[in-house]
Amino acid sequence: MESPLWIVVFYFGEFVRDDQGKWNWKRGDSHVVDGLEIVTEISYKELYRKLLDLCNVDSSLHELEMRFLLPAMFVEPIQITLDKHAREFPKRDKCSRCRAAGHNRLRCTHQIPIVDSRAEE
C-alpha cells in the first residue's frame, strides 16, 4: 500500500492570467485553504467525493471543477476529469527536494483549486 500524501486545496476563487501570461490563483471573498490526505492511486470519483466532503458542498445543488497548476508554466491549469488525472498530479507535483529527502509530500505551491462550475442564480 502506498504512503499517504497531503495536498493543499484552495477553493472559492479562480485562476487568472497575469500580464506576463502566467496563471495564478485569485482568492475570492470567502477564500479557503485546507489540506487533504490522499494516496497516489486515488480514483477521480474518490478524489471528487473527498473534496465534496472537505468543501461541505451539496452535490445535488453544485458541481466541483478540479484543476491543478504546474509551477512556472504558462499553460492553462489542467482540469482533473479522469482517474488518470487524479493519479498523475501527485506524482508530477512531488518536490525534487522532498523526493531526495524521502519525504512523501507535495510542494505547497501545488494546489487543487475547487471552483463551483455552476453560475450563481
N, C-alpha and C positions, 0 to 999 in steps of 0.2 A: 504494500500500500504506500502511496506517495505521501510525503510530508505536506502539511497544510501550508498555504501561502496567505499572507494578508494583503489585501488590495485596498487602495484608497478610493472611496466613492464620493463623487461630488454630484449634487442634484439641486434643482431649482436654479437654473441658469442656462447659458447657451454658449456654443462655440462661435467665435468671431475671428475674422482675419484682420491682422494689424496692417499698418502702412507698408511693411516690408513683405507682406504676403504670408507671414507665419500665423498659424492657428493658435488661439489661446482660449481659455475658459473664462467667460464673463459671468460673474456672480449675479444672481437675481436678488430681489428684495428679501426673499426668505431662504437664501442660500444655506445649504447644509453640507458639512464634510463628515464622513463617517468611515469606518473600516469594516471589512467583511473577510471572514476566513473562508477560503475555497481550496480545492485541490486542482492540480493542473489538468486532470482528466474530467473536469466538470462538463456536463452537457449544457446546451443552450437552455433547455427547459428548467433544469435545476438552478442555473445562474439567474434566470428570469424570476423564478419563484422566490429565491433568496432575496433578490433586490426588491421585489414587491413587498415582502415582509419588512425588510430594512427601512424602506421608504414609507411604510404604512399606507400603501396605495390600494384602493378598491379596484380590482381588475375588471369589475363589471361596469365601472364608470370611466376608467382611464387605461391607457396603454403606456408602456415604457419604451423608450428608444435608448438602446445602449450603444455607446461608441467608445473607442479608445484612441488616444493620440500618441503617435510615435514622436519622441523628443527631437527637436531641431529639424523637423520635417515641414515641408511646405505643401504637403498633400492633405486633403481634407481628412478629418478624423474618420476612422474606419468603423462602420456600423457592425455591431455584433448581431448576426441574424441566424447563424447556423452553429451546430455543435463544433465544427472545426474552428470557427472564430473564437468560441468560448474557451476552447482548449489551447489555442495558439497564443493568445495575447499574454498569458502569464509567462510562457516560455520565452517570448520575444522581449518582454519587458524586464526580465531579471537583470539586475545591475551586474556588470562585469566585476566590480569590486566586491559585491556580495557573493558572486559565484566563486571568486578566488578565495574568499574567506570561509566558504562553505555555508554561508547563511542562505536560508531558503525564504527570501522575501523579495518584494518588489521595490523599486525606487519610488519615492514619494512623488516624483514628478509624473508618474504614470497614473492616470486617473480613469475611472469609468464614470463619466458624467451621465446622469439619468435625466432624460428630457421627457416631459409629458408631450406626447406627439399629437394629442387631440387639441383642437382650437378651443379656447375659452368661449363659453356661450354667453 
